[in-house]
Amino acid sequence: MNAPPGVGPVFFTHNDEDFFCSGATINNPQANLVSTAGHCLHPGDGGSVWFDNWAYASEFTNGVASHGLWFAKEFTSVEGWVD
């Protein structure tokens, strides 16, 4: 089964454990935005620590990232989740 275009997993590390969530690309002029749930970025404990080793793999199928891995440079989430 092939992954649909524009969606794929996000991989990250928290407290030395590896996790993954779903993500989706957002069409923008810089082609550099990914949307995912707040709990895939930040623990929601009011702290300033964001998750480590965060990468997105668009159209990830059978262990292959068709478009490579996109590594995060910045994170943002709604204040209600972060706090």
Secondary structure, DSSP 4 states (H G I P E B T S, - for coil): -PPPTTEEEEEEEETTEEEEEEEEEE--TTS-EEE--GGGT--SSS-SPPPEEEEE-TTEETTEETT--EE-S-----HHHH-
